[in-house]
């Protein structure tokens, strides 16, 4: 092949590679979230109550323990599941019994879920049960929220702040 | 089962042929994919150091510092950022094409398993390094990556609290998170370098730098691209809003949309399955031929003088020189590691005792392949050339990985197949010509710069030029030796080259008064019997 044609051919090769890099480094564009929707994110990590009651150790049991291991109470490790319920305009959106994490089931129950909803005014209600009760909930919060397009509305649970936190 | 390698090999052979036409000899980018990958790595490293100097860790500082270098200092910081991005893309492209090409050529089995196997973690490390880099910019694309990656990792359930909770709100995100990210973004590429070093441990004389001209061209291309289309951010991350439409870098983030379409479990399953499949490929069917393993090189100590040429020429580091064990007056002897030997026969081609002129003692060289021995090679040569005439008879020595010699159908041309062209000791060329077996010797090997056994073509050229031991003797007329280094689809080109070579031989033979083929040998054998 004549030398000028060789140079031209090399130029074409470099151009094609440059086009590959230039083009596919940001094209075709990808729509992660529709512009005319909003998002509710339910995200928390909360440990429910222990499955059993704590009890005081007897004198015999304390004697069997090494002095530095003696504690007045012994508590079962395993926690209860957390029941959570989310409704939007009184319509159920999510209800789940979240098992405790950890190999021994003694860690917090966790949830991190996203819900795509239409923007606008909505009544959001969220309830949580973390005790051994069989009916009803221990925590509840309900509010009417105006959601903007593409808004990320976060529902967290902080027991140290009294329950559900809307952000 | 469909052999995926065939269509891939067909594509590569055609692309290779076209690239051969436009690039100077030895520059073909397809023959330097690994070296080009390394070159892109160094561009990423150098540009990354500059970007790091200007980068500031922090939830707002990260984006602002990247914007500063992109907008305020576009002429240097912006160019460095763009080089950093595009060279990273280049690494992925080189890596993927390198994997596909080696797969299509079957270069992942036998002793090559180690190089293939250690290449698999490279895929993960390159991806982790690149994705963590996009995360650092902390624009809307970074926010998307953060949300998806955190969800994906949380599926494993090994973290005390979901990582994704760090990205719920701006107040949940800590500046120290960026310190952790930059730590990952620096440590992973360093780890990558270590793995690449391991990757090349069983490769003798690895080529880690591309030809200078190719490197200059590649850098110029990256620079031009950086000015033409600078890398830019996609608006600051805002955790109160969900990222909408994004421009993804498909080289790194091509599988992210899958996370939305499929479950995290499915994406994990796909990633792990693909990794395991790649890692296990050297041991999956179709298996290597059983005879290949039984044909590893053997050393005959009675003929080995410990010259070390076989160890120097072995492309797979399969031969070690060890202290003499038989009491002979040499310091060293060759020892073959059969696990590393690919039966290429280059060691036999390098052995000075593998000479066909030996008639008084049995032709057993210091090292050879049991099923393609020096003696068998001499017999093959003598048998193949029995029907040639002295004026223009040509014997072709060809390797098993170039054009198929058995499909060569030319008048007055004989062929002898070898595992690799460098398995031919140069003395056989001398033998064929000086003993009148053929008027010309033609050498056909793999494509130049892409020898299946890595150095077969290079070693043979150096032996012919007298630059490498054992060198072809000076007395051998070079004009009676032809050569063509072609890929396996180059049969017609090979036939044309042989015909041209043959056409040029007849006048030479006439002027030189060449003796009829085999006459000399017959006379000599009569003489030796007498």
Contacts between the chains, C-beta under 8 A, distances in Angstrom:
chain1	res1	chain2	res2	distance
A	1	B	21	5.0
A	1	B	22	6.7
A	5	B	22	7.6
A	6	B	21	7.6
A	6	B	22	5.3
A	6	B	23	7.5
A	6	B	24	7.5
A	8	B	22	7.9
A	9	B	21	6.7
A	9	B	22	2.8
A	9	B	23	7.8
A	10	B	22	5.4
A	10	B	23	6.2
A	10	B	217	6.6
A	12	B	22	7.6
A	13	B	19	7.0
A	13	B	22	6.6
A	13	B	23	7.7
A	13	B	29	7.2
A	14	B	217	5.9
A	14	B	218	7.6
A	14	B	220	7.6
A	14	B	221	4.2
A	15	B	221	8.0
A	17	B	90	7.8
A	17	B	93	7.6
A	17	B	221	6.4
A	18	B	221	5.2
A	18	B	222	7.9
A	18	B	224	6.7
A	18	B	225	4.5
A	18	B	228	7.8
A	20	B	93	6.9
A	21	B	86	4.7
A	21	B	89	4.8
A	21	B	90	6.7
A	21	B	93	7.7
A	21	B	225	6.0
A	21	B	251	7.9
A	22	B	86	7.7
A	22	B	225	5.5
A	22	B	228	7.0
A	22	B	229	4.7
A	24	B	89	7.6
A	24	B	249	7.4
A	24	B	250	4.5
A	24	B	251	6.3
A	25	B	85	6.4
A	25	B	86	7.0
A	25	B	89	5.8
A	25	B	231	7.3
A	25	B	247	7.8
A	25	B	249	4.8
A	25	B	250	7.6
A	25	B	251	7.0
A	26	B	247	3.1
A	26	B	248	6.9
A	26	B	249	6.5
A	27	B	247	6.4
A	29	B	245	5.4
A	29	B	246	6.6
A	29	B	247	5.4
A	29	B	248	7.6
A	30	B	245	7.2
A	30	B	246	5.4
A	30	B	247	7.7
A	30	B	248	4.9
A	30	B	256	8.0
A	30	B	257	5.8
A	31	B	244	6.6
A	31	B	245	4.9
A	31	B	246	7.7
A	32	B	144	5.4
A	32	B	242	7.3
A	32	B	243	5.3
A	32	B	244	6.6
A	32	B	245	7.4
A	32	B	246	5.7
A	32	B	260	7.1
A	33	B	242	4.3
A	33	B	243	6.3
A	33	B	244	5.3
A	34	B	244	7.4
A	35	B	244	5.1
A	35	B	245	7.5
A	38	B	242	8.0
A	39	B	242	4.9
A	41	B	168	6.5
A	43	B	162	7.2
A	43	B	164	7.0
A	43	B	165	5.5
A	43	B	168	5.3
A	44	B	165	7.8
A	45	B	161	4.7
A	45	B	162	6.7
A	45	B	165	6.9
A	101	B	157	7.0
A	101	B	160	7.9
A	107	B	160	7.2
A	108	B	161	7.3
A	110	B	161	7.0
A	110	B	162	5.7
A	112	B	151	7.1
A	112	B	154	6.5
A	112	B	162	4.7
A	112	B	164	4.9
A	112	B	165	6.6
A	150	B	241	4.8
A	150	B	242	5.1
A	150	B	244	5.9
A	151	B	240	6.8
A	151	B	241	6.1
A	151	B	242	7.6
A	152	B	239	6.6
A	152	B	240	5.8
A	152	B	241	5.8
A	152	B	242	5.0
A	154	B	168	4.8
A	154	B	169	5.8
A	156	B	168	6.7
A	167	B	168	7.2
A	167	B	169	5.1
